[in-house]
Amino acid sequence: MEKQVNKLVKQLQLKTFLQFTLFATIFLFSFFTQAQNLSFDDGKKYTIAEITVKGNTSFSEQTIIAFSRLNKGDQILIPGEEISAAIKKLWNTNLFSDIEVYLLKVEGDAAYLEIRLSDLPRNKRNKSCWRKKEQKRSAS
């Protein structure tokens, strides 16, 4: 009877077994889980009753609301494209980071929204503006 000199074969077998087990587990979880089928068409129409702003920002509440282009009295779908568009508009200013919009409460068809965000550090704001100018020059 031969004695194995090293444990390499056993280690390879164990590694192969663990890889197979991990792959099978991931496959089974992905097979049984389903993504949310949330469509903007399924949203309900609300009137914006109030918009508040919270977060670490040096801009006034009115300025941030103006950047978002959401207004008190607007009719929006929740969930809907209007909220996504508002987040994109705030993001495209290159002034804010970590932008979130919350539905605080609903009273009838009135929706109370809250925008939470943080200012980008000034040095990052300047760099992003400079990069955009350089990209426009090189594209010309």
C-alpha positions, -999 to +999 in steps of 0.1 A: +000+000+000+013+034-010+013+063+014+004+097+000+033+121+002+014+153+003-022+164+008-025+181-026-050+156-040-073+158-010-071+196-011-079+197-048-109+174-042-121+195-013-117+227-033-136+213-063-164+201-040-167+235-023-167+253-057-195+230-070-215+234-038-212+272-040-222+273-076-252+250-070-263+272-041-260+304-061-278+288-090-307+276-068-311+309-051-311+328-084-336+303-098-361+306-069-358+344-064-376+368-087-370+404-093-396+429-085-419+436-114-425+473-106-436+493-135-441+531-136-475+523-151-486+508-118-481+542-099-508+562-084-513+599-091-507+623-062-506+660-058-475+673-041-486+690-009-452+698+006-415+693-002-389+695+025-351+693+022-328+677+047-291+670+047-257+684+048-260+713+023-251+749+021-279+756-004-313+769+006-344+747+005-359+768-022-328+765-044-327+727-041-364+724-049-359+747-079-331+725-091-353+694-088-381+711-108-407+696-085-433+721-073-460+722-047-493+714-064-477+693-092-494+661-101-470+631-101-471+594-103-456+575-073-436+555-083-430+574-114-407+591-138-411+625-122-392+615-091-364+598-112-362+629-134-359+652-103-330+630-089-313+631-123-316+669-125-301+673-090-273+649-099-265+666-132-258+699-114-226+683-100-233+700-067-248+671-047-241+636-037-262+609-021-295+622-034-327+605-021-364+613-023-388+600+003-425+598+005-431+609+041-469+606+042-500+605+021-533+622+030-559+613+004-543+622-029-518+646-013-481+635-011-455+649+013-420+645-001-386+649+015-354+654-005-323+642+014-289+651+000-253+662+008-232+688-009-202+675-029-169+689-015-159+720-034-127+705-048-148+677-064-173+702-078-145+722-095-129+691-110-161+678-125-169+712-141-133+714-154-136+679-169-169+688-187-152+719-202-122+698-214-145+672-229-165+699-248-132+714-261-119+680-273-152+671-289-151+703-310 
